Amino acid sequence: MQRNILIAIVALSVAFGVSAVAAADAPSIEIDQEPGTPATVTVTDANSEPVTNTTVTVELADDEQPAYNGTGVYTTDENGTVELPTPAESVGVVVTATVDNETVSAETTLEATPKLAIDVAQETGYPATVTVTADGEPVEDAAVTVESADENVTYDGAGEYHTDANGTVELPAPTETINVTVRAERDGASAATDTTLEAAPELTVSVAQDGPGLPVTVSVLADGEAAENVSVEVELVDAENTTHGGTGSYETDENGTVELPAPDETVDVAITASYNGAEETVVATLAGIDAIDDELPFGQQLQQFKATLDNDSHTGHAIASWVTDNNPGNAPDHAGPNGVSGHERTTGASDDAERKSDTGSSDAATANGDGNNGDGNSSGNNENGNSNGDGNNGN
């Protein structure tokens, strides 16, 4: 919006063939208006002095102009001026005055008070942009005031601003969701609007894995609710010494989750969730197959291992190989009941078996000896022994 200034100059002709005087020596009318404000008409004589108590007439420029309550007859004051009211809508007028029996006139368009409009745009959790327009055009240097509309809630962005060449100002993102009133003023026009600025949500990131070597589930909550379309970035904590095929970018589903592939080895990862201006990072240890808990009973260890396998043709062989490599006989010294290791239990069982074998042989030898002696009180094999004894004696 620019200030309209119109100067009308009448060149006077002089008798006896004298040429017209220079424009600077002619009477004039100057019309000065800021759009949307009253217009000031100033009448000056050929010496640029204000002309007081002269009649000024204001008329519509043509029949196509809108109605204007400023048409009529005025008289200049001691400063040679009259003031015309601000039009309801832009209008073309002709202003005429009489100076030293000469008529001077000027035509101009008086600008109406602009119709301001305010638009506030914001993505949740991010700064807000206020745009002020007048009749659809950006308004530069409009005064913008922002106030909190919530009692006992403060906003760092409350205060006064001025629009830039694009008719905009930027408000900071709120730390908590808040209702605000935004007002704009320019050239006598004003507008106001109420809006809600949304704060970034509070993110909660959790990581779950059912067992070593199994896939990993990352869950993201925003203000306690499952958050869909959250950006999730997975990075290695120690990228120089570890690897994991699950690093990269993901996006949560409707349940607020993403699934990471099972790690081949135990690895630490940093998981960062970004959503609506909020960001949350957690560091988690993803257990590879090397993390099967050897403190558990052997059966539970086997279940952990089986859970890591795919249902393919090699499953049985893989289980058999793992059992062979990890049987209790190879357990650490502290494993087993009462601190007796699997190896000790196996060794003990072998010693018992050997002792039982030796005892059985001795008993058998004793029985055979009795039979050969032909003990009459013996039965079974001993009777056979008696028979043999009798036969021998007979011989």
Secondary structure, DSSP 8 states (H G I E B T S, - for coil): ---EEEEEE----BTTTB----GGGS-EEEEEE-TTS-EEEEEE-TTS-B--S-EEEEEESSTTS---TT-EEEE--TTSEEEE---SS-EEEEEEEEETTEEEEEEEEE-----EEEEEEE-TTS-EEEEEEETTEE-TT-EEEEEE-STT---TT-EEEE--TTSEEEE---SS-EEEEEEEEETTEEEEEEEEE-----EEEEEEESSTTS-EEEEEEETTEE-TT-EEEEEESSTTT---TT-EEEE--TTSEEEE---SS-EEEEEEEEETTEEEEEEEEE--GGG--TTS-HHHHHHHHHHT--SSTTHHHHHHHHHHHH-GGG--TT-SGGG--HHHHHHHHHHHHHHHHHHHHHHHHHHHHHHHHT-TT--THHHHHHHHHHHHHH-
